[in-house]
Amino acid sequence: MKNLKQFNTFNLDVNCQEIVFLNSDEDYINFQKTSSPKILIGGGSDILFTCDYHGIVGITQNKGIEIAEDDSVYKVKAEAGTKWHELVENLVNRGIGGAENLALIPGTCGAAPIQNIGAYGLEFDNLCDYVNVVDKNGNKIKLKASDCNFGYRTSNFKTLWIDNYIITSIGLKLSKKWVPLLDYSPLNNLKKIPNLTPKLIFDEIIKLRMNKLPDPKYLGNAGSFFKNPVVSYEQFCKLRTQYNDMPYYEQPHNQFKIPAGWMIDRCNLKGVTIGGAQVYEHQALVIVNKGNAIPSDIIKLAKHITKTVEQKFNIRIEPEIRIYGSNGEVTLEQL
Ligand code: EPU
């Protein structure tokens, strides 16, 4: 048995049968071809192990960033094991704009397409050009961004292609005509700044995230535990009549995204603790491990949150993170 505590940002003390580190395309191909049950993780920052995993855990470690350019775009290739934040920082330090709103998102470049990571008005798919993968037979395939069916915290990697492909590297396309994205309200004050640069936005995002989100080095967590639910216009109107201070983000097709963190907060759940698991005091969408949490504390707390929010708002919020049982991925309901 191998211990996974240092490989999951919840810092849970769980085991698996074997850990393998993947450093090259050849390692990925061999990993895909092993017949044992297996899962691949990057930074372990979006995952909840609910018990020991009866299989092999692969950890991406191939690192590297290549940048090419033509007249209009920068073409960036990053190996799957490269830390996402290091990629953003590298680009910003070269004066290349476009990815700065995604600063400080934990995890690796290879994990970014799976959830279609996003923050402050920008999502991975806004930048993605292609995703290189290895299929079950060990063939290398280059998938175009348009093949991946990216959506809010989802993609074909989480649904249709689950367990079929593993990501070895990603390609981004960043326009040389940089346009700052400042529509998200905490960034509005930057609109006044003359000669705004990607670096200034990068620094501001880091400040915002550090204020709201706990650093897993000191307090185990996996970022937002739940997704923000998207509701119909009718449901939105009903809620807004009842809660006229309710924040919301308008979506395409007459839908509305409601911050789950706000709903959890309105249920007075901030700080609520079960065993070693707690609803984070500064951002209710995050569950933290106060140090001694066991997986069932987190599961119990997540279920308590889901139930309480559903009773108050008649909306069932869904986990954003991926949950694993002894034999593979499971849902919160199954636990
Ligand atoms: N709010 C509260 N109380 C809380 C938390 C939030 O009232 O405890 C309110 C805030 O005041 C704000 C609204 O809810 O009006 C939204 O909150 P916030 O700006 O913190 O963003 P979020 O919707 O909770 C999402 C992403 C984050 C991302 C931020 C910033 C999801 C699931 N989460 O959170 O992503 O950093 O927006 O863009 O979409 C992650 O995925 O792990 C993550 C951290």
Residues whose N, C-alpha, C, O or C-beta is under 5 A from the ligand:
A	BS01	EPU	G118 A119 Y120 G121 A222 G223 S224 F226 K227 N228 P247 P259 G261 W262 D265 H282 Q283 A284 L285 E320
